[in-house]
């Protein structure tokens, strides 16, 4: 697994974000380290949000409408 944040997939990014949150919650870090961890967490949070938005945009349903393909947004059915 790469250490570069931009190389992390969604699951790896979430795991790293959880680790950062745990470190910050412990309160053992000095101010500079806490700020750096917070900044890293914010970047990971934005990356995760972007990955989710990109995935949402790609999820579409192709319907055959009398030989013409029609693209619609994916809307999960509510139970």
N, C-alpha and C positions, 0 to 999 in steps of 0.2 A: 504494500500500500504506500502510495506517495504521500509526502508530508505537505505538498503544496495544496492550499485550499482550493485553487481553481481546478485541480485534478480530481477532487473528491466527488463521488456521486452523491445522490440525495441521501441515501441511507448512511453513508460515511459522514456526511456533513451534519446530519441530525445527531449521530453518536458523538461527534466532536463538540457540537453545541451543548449537548447534555453534560459532557465532561467539564466544559467551561462553566456551566451553571453550577455544578457541584463544587468546583474550586472556589467560585465567588461566594457561594453560600457558606462555606467553611469559615470565611473571614480571616484566613491565615496569611493572605497576601498583603504586601505593603501597597500604598496608594498607587504608585506607578505601575506595578504589576496588575493591580485590579483594573486600572484604566485600560491597560493594554489588552487584558483578557476580555473586558467589556467591548472594546473596539473590534477584536477578533470575532467575538460572538455576534455582534451586529452585522459584520460582513457575511458571516455564515448564514445568519437569519435572512438577509437580503438575497443571498444566493439560493437558499432553499425556496424562498417565495418565488423567485424568478424561474427555478426549475419546475415548480408546480404550475405556474402560469403557462410556461411553454408546453408542458404536458397537456394541460387543459385545452390549449389552442389546437394541439395535434389530434385530440380525440374527437373524431367526427364519424358520423354514420353515412355511408353511401347508400342511397336508395335508388333502385331502378324505377324510373318513372316513364313507362312506355318507351324504353330504349334509351332514354336520356338519363344520365347520371345526375343525381341531385345531392348536394352536400348539405348536411344539417349539423348543428352543434349537438354534442352529446349531452343528454339530460337523463341522469339516472332516475329510474322509477322509484317513487316513494312507497315504502311498505306500509 
